[in-house]
């Protein structure tokens, strides 16, 4: 007879949801940086443009790493980018 997993055992659906949540958080931060990059280009602020480009590069690398990442890494990135998005929203617009 098949015993269902205990409540503390993650199900495949939990892993998928966590992956999707992490991907969504990273993508939202990338979108935020994209908007800021446009503003920096328009204003001619080269230093800000370089800083934003570097940050966006790190984000895209993290998003790529999500594929095949261990559940702990997915969760870490989800928390990191959710917090980063919150801070970006509270700081600059």
C-alpha positions as a printed NumPy array, in Angstrom:
array([[  0.   ,   0.   ,   0.   ],
       [  1.253,   3.479,  -0.868],
       [  1.838,   5.868,   2.021],
       [  1.377,   9.548,   1.154],
       [  4.284,  11.853,   1.961],
       [  4.203,  13.49 ,   5.367],
       [  3.241,  17.144,   5.691],
       [  6.895,  18.073,   6.165],
       [  8.018,  16.378,   2.946],
       [  8.168,  18.736,  -0.02 ],
       [  6.133,  17.6  ,  -2.976],
       [  7.163,  18.079,  -6.61 ],
       [  4.493,  20.785,  -6.803],
       [  6.21 ,  22.654,  -3.948],
       [  9.52 ,  22.547,  -5.815],
       [  7.862,  23.786,  -8.999],
       [  6.094,  26.594,  -7.15 ],
       [  9.319,  27.612,  -5.444],
       [ 11.183,  27.602,  -8.772],
       [  8.457,  29.676, -10.419],
       [  8.388,  32.091,  -7.467],
       [ 12.163,  32.487,  -7.591],
       [ 12.156,  32.99 , -11.36 ],
       [  9.383,  35.568, -11.047],
       [ 11.271,  37.486,  -8.33 ],
       [ 14.527,  37.533, -10.313],
       [ 12.693,  38.56 , -13.485],
       [ 10.939,  41.399, -11.648],
       [ 14.298,  42.756, -10.476],
       [ 15.684,  42.453, -14.02 ],
       [ 12.675,  44.403, -15.288],
       [ 13.282,  47.101, -12.671],
       [ 16.934,  47.398, -13.737],
       [ 15.847,  47.542, -17.38 ],
       [ 13.653,  50.566, -16.698],
       [ 16.432,  52.245, -14.768],
       [ 18.858,  51.552, -17.624],
       [ 16.546,  53.369, -20.036],
       [ 16.398,  56.365, -17.702],
       [ 20.185,  56.378, -17.3  ],
       [ 20.681,  56.263, -21.076],
       [ 18.267,  59.136, -21.588],
       [ 19.943,  61.24 , -18.918],
       [ 23.46 ,  60.417, -20.143],
       [ 24.552,  59.237, -16.679],
       [ 27.382,  56.935, -17.741],
       [ 28.392,  55.898, -14.224],
       [ 24.836,  54.884, -13.316],
       [ 24.501,  53.093, -16.652],
       [ 27.609,  51.017, -15.91 ],
       [ 26.448,  50.198, -12.372],
       [ 23.003,  49.144, -13.555],
       [ 24.434,  47.087, -16.416],
       [ 26.65 ,  45.189, -13.974],
       [ 23.757,  44.558, -11.574],
       [ 21.532,  43.37 , -14.405],
       [ 24.268,  40.989, -15.574],
       [ 24.43 ,  39.418, -12.101],
       [ 20.64 ,  39.025, -12.092],
       [ 20.564,  37.318, -15.485],
       [ 23.307,  34.929, -14.358],
       [ 21.305,  34.105, -11.23 ],
       [ 18.168,  33.506, -13.312],
       [ 20.135,  31.129, -15.558],
       [ 21.451,  29.282, -12.495],
       [ 17.909,  28.592, -11.296],
       [ 17.543,  25.869, -13.923],
       [ 18.788,  22.712, -12.288],
       [ 19.555,  24.411,  -8.967],
       [ 19.093,  22.546,  -5.707],
       [ 15.941,  23.407,  -3.746],
       [ 18.007,  25.247,  -1.122],
       [ 19.609,  27.472,  -3.771],
       [ 16.24 ,  28.157,  -5.377],
       [ 14.836,  29.185,  -2.004],
       [ 17.889,  31.356,  -1.266],
       [ 17.545,  33.19 ,  -4.573],
       [ 13.794,  33.595,  -4.093],
       [ 14.303,  35.218,  -0.685],
       [ 17.223,  37.348,  -1.912],
       [ 15.394,  38.714,  -4.944],
       [ 12.079,  39.198,  -3.159],
       [ 13.891,  41.332,  -0.586],
       [ 15.897,  43.147,  -3.25 ],
       [ 12.729,  44.02 ,  -5.153],
       [ 11.141,  45.295,  -1.953],
       [ 14.196,  47.474,  -1.271],
       [ 14.344,  48.766,  -4.845],
       [ 10.681,  49.686,  -4.71 ],
       [ 11.145,  51.509,  -1.417],
       [ 14.262,  53.325,  -2.614],
       [ 14.435,  54.587,  -6.155],
       [ 11.696,  54.678,  -8.726]])
